[in-house]
Structures are given as C-alpha cells and as structure tokens.
Amino acid sequence: MTCKNCETSLRTDFMFCPSCGSKTDAGRITFKKLWADFKERFFDLDNTFFRTVKTMTFRPEEVVGLYIDGVRRRFMNPMSYLGVALGLSGILFFIMQKIGFLELLDFEFLGSQSDVPANGKVMDVIMEYQTFVFLMYIPVIAFAGILSFNSRGYNLPEHLVTAIYTLAHISIITFPVSLVIMLFAPSVYMAYSFFNIFLMVFFSAFVLIRLHPYKNLGIILIRALIFAVLWIVGYFAVSIGIHALLLLSGVVELSDYLPQKT
C-alpha cells in the first residue's frame, strides 16, 4: 500500500502514514467525513492553529524560537499564520465596506475634523489595499527589534519571522473585539484603533523580551523603551509615506486636507 499524499510505502495495517501523518483510509467523500475533517482542523483544541495562538499569547519564545531553530511541525509556520490574519483582516474590511463604515467613524477623536475630504480618501485606499498596508508594518517591527533586542544574534530574516508571528498574532486575537466594536459601537472604533497601537507596541516588546532575555531589569526597560521609540517612528514613517504616495499619485490633493466650506 502507498500513501496517496507522499507516496511512502505503507504496511496494510497502518491507519496513518508515519511520514506525513495523513490518514490511509481515503475512501469516498461523505458529509460525515467533511464535517469530521472540518471539526478536526478548526475546532480541535489540540490542533496546530489553537496551539499556536495559545503559545504565542503566553510563551511566544517557543513558537518563534523553535521555528528559527528548525522545528517546523509543532506550530503553524509564520506564512500560514500570517495568511489566517490576512483572511480575518479581509473579513473586517469587507464588512466595513458593506455597512458604510466610513460614514460612522469619528475622526475628531485624534484631532482631525470629520469634514476633511482627505480622511475619507485615505481610508478608501487603505481599505482597498489593506493587505499591502498590513504587510508594511512587518519590517517596522523587524528593524526596531534588531536594533534593540538581539541577544541571540538573529539576522534580519530571522527578525522578520519574529515580526510576522507578532503582527499576525495581534491581528488574530483582536479580531473578535474589532468585529463587535465595528458592528455595535462604530463611533468608538477610532479610539479602539488608537488603543491597538499601544497594544501592538506592548506585545511586540513582550515577544522580544521573552525571545532575547537579559538578566538586568534596567537593561530590559531601556531596550524596551528604545524599541517603542523606534516602532513609533516607523509607524509614523509608514503613515507619512502613505499620504505622500497618495499626494504624488494625485489621489489626494493638498486642498483635501482643509475642511470643506459650508
């Protein structure tokens, strides 16, 4: 008997392939098998996704460190984890577009007047290219991390892996709250987004502290502060870059940053 997935030779009494782990009993597809496969992949509390979410929340150094050290099957790989995060983010932005979310936002929370045309135009672009905007923050976390925490001597690609896991995890664990606020309290979504920035900085620093331990608490706090400053600088650099690109492309004009005359 041969495994249909990896073509490894199997004994006839094998229920699972010892090479790839897949079941040997393929059989005909039935509704029962489809449901069983769905439950196993998404609702089994011991499956890879839930195990990755749980461990990234409390012991992120295991997920990131083991992957960089060559352990590939215990947790989801960073690209798959990022794919889940992008999928959930896509759901949020899809719902935003369907419910006319922009009209419900309170831009005045951050000191920006709601009648400034640039606000709506920039948000429209962010919604349309939300995947690209999301990915732009990965190098921000990576560069801030390599310049502040690097007791393990990681190179830039390894810090990028750390950043991918970190950013994806924040997006995944905040998805339920984001969805509820968006549907039932959209007027406070801008305030919630502002809170998410601090959450992202805090959790990113937490991951790096766990991954690159230093014995002296004072050194840890100084490095965390340096990381936070670098992260915020990178965040605003991305934001300014987006506005500059929209100005250069003609999507937004300087006059759009002025309040509309009534």
Salt bridges, closest charged atoms under 4 A:
ASP13 OD2 - ARG11 NH2 3.07
ASP37 OD2 - ARG41 NE 3.04
ASP46 OD1 - ARG51 NH1 3.56
GLU61 OE2 - ARG210 NH2 2.84
GLU62 OE2 - ARG59 NE 2.65
ASP256 OD2 - LYS121 NZ 2.94
